[in-house]
Amino acid sequence: MSTSALLAQKSATLTVTPKTGLADELLDIKVEGLGPRERVTLRASAVSYRGRLFRSLAHYEADGRGGLDLARDRALGGDFTGVEPMGLLWSLTPVGSEDPCFSQMPRGVMKTPLKVEVTVHHAPQQQAVPLGPALASAQVQRWFSSPELSRARLQAGRLRGVFLLPPGDGPFPGLIDMFGDGGLNESRASLLACRGFATLALPFFGYEDLPPIMKDLNLDYFEEAAKFVQSHPKVKGPHIGVIGSGKGAELAFSMASFLPNIAAVVSINGCVSNTATTLTCGRSILPGLPFNLDKISAMDSGVYDVKEALEDPLDPAYRESRIPLEKASAHFLFIVGEDDRHWKSSVYADIAVKHLTEHGKANFTLLSYPNAGHRIDPPYSPFFSVYLDPVLGVPILGGGQLKAHAVAQIESWKKILEFLHLHLGIRCWTEF
């Protein structure tokens, strides 16, 4: 071993700050005490709440003084390249997982953090050679919640879910958060509460005594949720916002179209029609836009490609499934992954924008991200291109490319917060 390497082994230090912070916060990762221009490998390791080990790594070269700063220095290879301060986080992937649907999305980490260990090693001479002992290590805790948040489970009446309040007396802007894959997912709602929003994480199937599978829906349930948030003494009502992913996004569209006082809607890869199941909205009934099973293709891996399966919302035969967005007075933020393989999100967003424009409205913003997939989560969330579809019950392609998807998650989160603060914040809200 060279003299510089021996010195590095004795004196290298790795600092990652903040050691404890929210999952959407940027980390500062630096190494000191390496040999001048020494090649090293940084690795991150984390254990999901299900006990699965996730890892990532990248190769770097120290500067002339033996220092390394991930906010300044380029990764030369590994799981990503270029200047990526948070690349070790968003490139985490499961080790030895044979389940293509396995995700580490932190549904169970509201009370405990995601613990990440970062280590620095001598760079291996060959790609297949295992990493040697760590020269230095640091541990960080990534929280999706905060001890100051108030968390209340809803079990009164028909409503189920979790209501999260920021610390203080308020009043806070109110928000409802929905996903389309069943069960309770409060990770995004909790982060939104940490950013100042009184947020209801609202499941509508697959949780407690709600239907185990997604059946025909009634807007009454979602109206009850809206009234709960609007009337809460710590919520700045009556106007609230709704954020949704997939099926959750189209339900957000329906709430804005049929219910009063919905001021802002964030759609993440949503459809402009009600899909799969019938939705009753008072006297209006929106049939579910069906999937054509003949257009689903199976891959050798056992994963299914369903992008072409959903019928065309513009087909006159399915006109009654269309959500009447022109009735909404809310402001819309459409977030689209252009490589979404779940369905044609880009097409649906274009239809929505054209439809609103034809009705004389400009109450929308469209953010479209090349090579991003279906599940656009909060920033630095690990990427997974396959997930279990709750309607079809099979693993399907979500689409996207690792780095491009990470960019979409980072940039869209900033835009979501700006949008919600603009339309739900302290300024007076006026109808469009």
C-alpha positions in Angstrom: 0.0 0.0 0.0 1.3 3.5 -0.9 2.3 6.0 1.8 -0.6 8.2 0.9 -3.0 5.3 1.3 -1.6 4.4 4.7 -1.9 8.0 5.9 -5.5 8.1 4.6 -6.4 4.9 6.4 -5.2 6.4 9.7 -6.6 9.9 9.3 -9.5 10.1 7.0 -12.7 11.7 8.4 -16.2 11.6 7.0 -18.8 14.2 8.0 -22.4 14.1 7.0 -24.6 16.9 8.2 -27.2 17.3 9.5 -26.9 14.0 11.5 -30.6 14.2 12.2 -33.1 15.9 9.8 -36.2 15.6 7.7 -36.1 13.2 4.7 -36.5 16.1 2.2 -33.5 18.0 3.5 -30.2 18.2 1.7 -27.2 16.5 3.2 -23.6 17.9 3.3 -21.2 15.0 2.7 -17.5 15.7 3.0 -14.3 13.6 3.4 -11.0 15.0 4.7 -7.6 13.5 5.3 -7.3 11.4 2.1 -4.2 11.3 0.0 -3.9 13.9 -2.8 -5.9 12.7 -5.8 -6.6 9.5 -4.1 -9.4 7.3 -5.6 -12.1 6.3 -3.1 -15.5 4.8 -3.0 -18.4 6.1 -0.9 -21.2 3.7 0.0 -24.5 4.3 1.7 -26.5 1.5 3.5 -30.0 1.6 4.9 -32.4 -0.9 6.3 -36.0 -0.4 5.3 -38.8 -0.8 7.9 -39.4 -4.3 6.4 -35.8 -5.3 7.3 -34.4 -5.2 3.7 -30.9 -3.9 3.2 -30.5 -1.2 0.6 -27.2 0.1 -0.7 -25.6 2.5 -3.2 -22.1 3.5 -4.1 -20.1 5.9 -6.2 -16.4 6.4 -7.0 -14.6 9.7 -6.5 -11.1 11.3 -6.6 -9.9 13.5 -3.8 -8.6 17.0 -4.6 -5.0 18.0 -4.3 -5.3 18.4 -0.5 -7.0 15.1 0.1 -10.5 16.5 0.4 -13.8 15.5 -1.1 -17.1 17.4 -1.2 -20.1 15.8 -2.8 -21.6 19.2 -3.5 -18.6 20.1 -5.6 -16.8 17.0 -6.8 -18.0 14.6 -9.6 -18.8 11.0 -9.1 -16.7 9.1 -11.6 -18.8 6.0 -11.7 -20.8 3.5 -9.7 -24.6 4.0 -9.4 -24.4 7.5 -10.8 -22.0 10.1 -12.3 -21.5 13.8 -12.1 -22.0 16.3 -9.2 -24.9 14.8 -7.2 -24.8 15.8 -3.6 -27.7 13.4 -2.7 -26.9 10.7 -5.2 -26.1 8.2 -2.5 -29.6 8.6 -1.2 -31.7 8.5 -4.3 -29.7 5.6 -5.9 -30.3 3.3 -2.9 -31.5 -0.1 -4.2 -32.3 -3.4 -2.4 -29.5 -5.9 -2.0 -30.3 -9.4 -3.4 -34.0 -8.7 -3.8 -35.9 -11.1 -6.0 -39.2 -9.4 -5.6 -39.6 -6.7 -8.3 -42.3 -5.0 -6.3 -40.2 -4.5 -3.2 -40.1 -0.9 -2.2 -38.7 0.8 0.8 -41.2 3.6 0.8 -41.4 4.4 4.5 -45.0 3.7 5.4 -43.9 2.5 8.9 -41.3 5.1 9.9 -43.3 7.9 11.3 -42.2 7.1 14.8 -38.6 5.9 13.9 -36.2 7.4 11.3 -34.7 5.8 8.3 -31.1 5.2 9.4 -28.5 5.6 6.8 -24.8 4.8 7.2 -22.2 6.3 4.8 -18.8 4.8 4.6 -15.6 5.7 2.6 -13.3 3.0 1.2 -10.2 2.6 -0.9 -11.5 2.3 -4.5 -11.2 -1.3 -5.7 -8.7 -1.8 -8.6 -11.3 -3.9 -10.4 -15.1 -3.6 -10.5 -15.8 -7.1 -9.2 -13.5 -6.8 -6.2 -15.4 -6.3 -2.9 -14.8 -3.1 -0.9 -12.2 -3.3 1.8 -12.6 -2.0 5.4 -14.1 1.4 5.8 -11.6 4.3 6.3 -14.3 6.3 8.0 -18.1 6.2 8.5 -20.9 8.4 9.6 -24.6 7.8 10.4 -27.6 10.0 9.8 -31.3 9.8 10.6 -33.8 10.7 8.0 -37.2 11.5 9.6 -40.5 11.7 7.8 -42.1 13.2 10.9 -41.2 15.5 13.8 -41.8 15.1 17.5 -43.6 18.4 17.5 -46.3 17.2 15.1 -49.7 16.3 16.4 -50.9 13.0 14.9 -54.5 11.8 15.3 -56.0 8.6 13.9 -59.5 9.1 12.5 -62.1 6.5 13.5 -65.2 8.6 14.0 -67.9 8.1 11.5 -66.9 6.7 8.1 -63.6 8.5 7.9 -60.3 6.7 8.3 -56.8 8.0 8.1 -54.4 10.2 10.0 -54.6 13.9 10.6 -51.3 15.7 11.1 -50.9 19.2 12.6 -47.8 21.4 12.7 -46.8 22.7 16.1 -48.4 25.9 17.3 -51.8 27.4 17.5 -52.3 28.0 13.7 -54.4 28.5 11.8 -52.7 26.4 9.2 -53.6 25.8 5.6 -55.5 22.6 5.2 -54.7 19.8 2.9 -55.8 16.2 2.0 -53.3 13.7 0.6 -54.2 10.6 -1.3 -52.4 7.7 -3.0 -54.0 5.2 -5.3 -52.4 2.0 -4.2 -54.4 1.2 -1.1 -53.7 1.3 2.6 -52.4 4.2 4.6 -49.4 6.1 3.3 -48.6 9.1 5.6 -45.0 9.7 4.7 -45.8 12.6 2.2 -48.5 13.9 4.4 -46.2 14.0 7.4 -43.5 15.9 5.5 -46.1 18.4 4.3 -47.2 18.9 7.9 -43.6 19.5 8.8 -43.7 22.2 6.2 -46.6 24.0 7.7 -49.8 22.3 6.3 -52.5 20.7 8.4 -52.6 17.4 6.4 -55.1 14.5 6.3 -53.6 11.3 4.9 -56.7 9.8 3.5 -57.0 6.1 2.5 -60.1 4.9 0.7 -59.5 1.1 0.6 -57.2 -1.5 2.0 -57.1 0.0 5.5 -58.8 -1.0 8.8 -62.5 -1.5 8.0 -62.5 0.1 4.6 -63.1 -2.2 1.7 -60.1 -4.5 1.2 -60.0 -3.8 -2.5 -61.1 -0.7 -4.5 -64.8 -0.9 -5.2 -67.3 1.6 -6.5 -66.7 4.9 -4.7 -69.0 7.7 -3.5 -67.8 11.3 -3.3 -69.7 11.6 0.0 -66.7 10.0 1.7 -64.3 12.6 0.3 -66.7 15.4 1.0 -66.8 14.3 4.7 -63.0 14.4 4.7 -63.0 17.9 3.2 -65.5 19.2 5.8 -63.5 17.6 8.6 -60.4 19.5 7.5 -62.2 22.7 6.7 -64.0 22.9 10.0 -61.0 22.0 12.2 -60.3 24.9 14.6 -56.6 24.9 13.7 -57.2 25.0 10.0 -57.4 28.3 8.0 -60.6 27.5 6.2 -62.8 27.3 4.4 -60.5 26.8 1.4 -58.3 23.7 1.4 -56.0 21.9 -1.1 -55.8 18.3 -2.3 -52.7 16.4 -3.5 -53.0 13.0 -5.1 -50.9 10.4 -7.0 -52.5 8.2 -9.7 -56.0 7.3 -8.7 -55.6 9.8 -5.8 -55.1 12.5 -8.4 -58.3 11.8 -10.3 -60.2 11.8 -7.0 -58.7 15.2 -6.3 -59.9 16.4 -9.7 -63.4 15.1 -8.8 -63.4 16.8 -5.4 -62.4 20.1 -7.1 -65.1 19.7 -9.8 -68.0 18.8 -7.5 -67.2 20.2 -4.1 -67.0 23.8 -2.9 -63.9 25.4 -1.3 -61.2 23.3 -3.0 -58.6 26.0 -3.7 -55.6 24.0 -5.0 -55.1 20.6 -6.6 -51.8 18.9 -7.2 -52.0 16.0 -9.6 -49.1 13.6 -9.8 -49.5 11.5 -13.0 -53.3 11.5 -12.8 -56.0 10.8 -15.4 -58.6 13.2 -16.5 -61.3 10.5 -16.4 -62.6 8.5 -13.5 -61.0 5.0 -14.0 -61.6 1.4 -13.0 -64.6 1.9 -10.6 -67.8 3.9 -10.7 -67.7 7.2 -8.8 -71.0 8.6 -7.6 -71.0 12.4 -7.2 -74.4 13.4 -5.9 -76.8 13.1 -8.9 -73.8 12.5 -11.3 -72.4 9.1 -11.8 -69.0 8.7 -13.5 -68.5 5.2 -14.9 -65.0 3.8 -14.6 -62.9 4.2 -17.7 -62.0 0.5 -18.3 -58.8 -1.3 -18.9 -58.6 -3.4 -22.0 -56.9 -6.6 -20.8 -56.0 -7.6 -24.3 -53.6 -4.7 -24.5 -51.5 -5.9 -21.5 -48.3 -7.6 -22.4 -46.3 -9.9 -20.1 -42.5 -9.8 -19.9 -40.2 -12.7 -19.3 -39.5 -11.4 -15.8 -43.2 -11.8 -14.9 -43.7 -8.0 -14.9 -46.6 -6.7 -17.0 -46.6 -3.6 -19.3 -50.0 -2.0 -19.0 -49.4 1.4 -20.6 -51.7 0.8 -23.5 -54.4 -0.9 -21.5 -56.5 2.0 -20.3 -59.1 3.0 -22.9 -58.9 6.5 -24.5 -60.6 9.2 -22.4 -61.4 11.0 -25.7 -63.3 8.1 -27.1 -67.0 9.2 -27.3 -68.0 5.8 -25.9 -66.4 6.8 -22.6 -67.5 10.5 -22.5 -69.4 10.0 -19.3 -66.2 9.0 -17.4 -64.6 12.4 -18.0 -64.2 14.5 -14.9 -65.7 18.0 -15.6 -62.7 20.0 -14.7 -64.2 23.2 -16.2 -66.5 23.3 -13.1 -63.6 23.6 -10.7 -62.5 27.0 -9.4 -59.3 25.5 -8.0 -55.8 26.1 -9.3 -54.2 23.0 -10.7 -50.6 21.8 -10.7 -50.1 19.0 -13.1 -46.9 17.0 -12.5 -46.1 14.5 -15.2 -43.4 11.8 -15.7 -43.0 11.5 -19.4 -41.8 7.9 -19.2 -44.8 6.8 -17.1 -45.5 3.2 -18.0 -48.6 2.9 -15.8 -50.7 4.9 -18.3 -50.3 7.9 -20.6 -49.9 10.7 -18.0 -48.5 13.2 -20.5 -51.5 12.7 -22.9 -54.0 13.1 -20.0 -52.3 16.3 -18.8 -52.4 17.7 -22.3 -56.1 16.9 -22.6 -56.8 18.6 -19.2 -54.8 21.7 -20.2 -56.5 21.9 -23.6 -59.9 21.4 -22.0 -59.4 24.1 -19.4 -58.1 26.5 -22.1 -61.1 25.9 -24.3 -63.3 26.9 -21.4 -61.4 30.2 -21.0 -59.4 29.2 -18.0 -55.7 29.6 -17.2 -55.8 28.2 -13.6 -53.2 25.6 -14.2 -49.4 24.9 -14.3 -48.0 21.9 -16.1 -44.6 20.5 -15.1 -43.4 17.7 -17.3 -40.3 15.7 -16.6 -38.5 13.7 -19.3 -37.6 10.1 -18.5 -39.4 10.2 -15.1 -41.8 7.4 -14.3 -45.1 7.0 -12.6 -44.4 7.1 -8.8 -43.0 10.6 -8.2 -42.4 10.8 -4.5 -40.8 13.4 -2.2 -37.2 14.1 -2.9 -34.4 11.6 -2.4 -36.8 8.7 -2.3 -35.3 5.6 -3.8 -36.4 4.8 -7.4 -38.3 1.7 -8.3 -39.6 1.0 -11.8 -41.9 -1.9 -10.9 -44.7 -2.0 -8.4 -47.8 -4.0 -7.6 -51.0 -2.7 -9.2 -53.9 -2.6 -6.7 -56.6 -3.2 -9.4 -54.9 -5.8 -11.5 -53.0 -7.5 -8.7 -49.9 -8.1 -10.7 -46.4 -6.4 -10.9 -46.4 -3.7 -13.5 -43.8 -1.4 -15.1 -43.8 2.1 -13.6 -41.2 3.5 -16.0 -38.5 6.1 -15.6 -34.8 6.3 -15.5 -32.9 6.6 -12.2 -31.3 10.0 -12.5 -34.0 11.6 -14.4 -36.6 10.4 -11.9 -34.5 11.7 -9.1 -34.5 15.1 -10.7 -38.2 15.0 -11.1 -38.7 14.2 -7.4 -36.4 16.9 -6.2 -37.6 19.7 -8.5 -41.3 18.9 -8.3 -41.3 18.9 -4.5 -40.0 22.5 -4.5 -42.7 23.4 -6.9 -45.4 21.6 -4.9 -44.6 23.5 -1.7 -44.4 26.9 -3.6 -47.8 26.2 -5.3 -49.5 25.2 -2.1 -48.1 28.1 -0.1 -49.2 30.4 -2.9 -52.8 29.2 -3.1 -53.4 28.1 0.5 -51.1 30.5 2.3 -51.7 33.6 4.3 -52.8 35.8 1.4 -56.5 36.0 0.7 -57.7 33.3 -1.8 -60.0 34.5 -4.5 -61.8 32.3 -6.9 -60.5 32.1 -10.4 
